[in-house]
Amino acid sequence: MSRVVLLSAVAALVLSGPALARDNGYRWHLAHEGESAQYGIPDSDDRAGRIDCEPSGALSIMAATASDSPPGGPVKVTVGKRVLDGLVVELGDGNNFSVEVPADDPDILALAAGKDLTIGSAGDVWTLPGKGAAKVLKPLLALCATR
């Protein structure tokens, strides 16, 4: 394989899907005051991940999925080193996975403390950066703890 072909193949992998380097306006922000934090472009559905505080006090982790399941169908979700059972939900950016975890989930607490978190679904895996997460996740986690 020539060097040009190899470099083109590597570039195609790096620039595809959710693995796209999210330095083009992506940042941690509140999507819905006190209810939802996202890593993406503010005031848009362009995101790599979303974390919501549910009425039960649990957290829902959501992001795009290429799963063939219809909305409401099952989907396997990677959160850190775990594979969890989730559901396909339709959001503004199309089909997403949704998986609930307790408000004291160790991976979410680590993310709020500044550590990166790997998430994914249907063969796609990417990283939510810990940098900047604390500013929006800590208040969200505190709110969930009161429910």
Buried (B, 14 or more C-beta within 10 A) or exposed (E): EEEEEEEEEEEEEEEEEBBEEBEEEBBBBBBEEEBBBBBBBBEEBBBBBBBBBEEEBBBBBBBBBBBEBEEEEEBBBBBBEEEBEBBBBEBEBEBBBBBBBEBEBEBBBBBBEEBEBEBBBBEBEBBBBBEBBBEBBBBBBEBBEEE
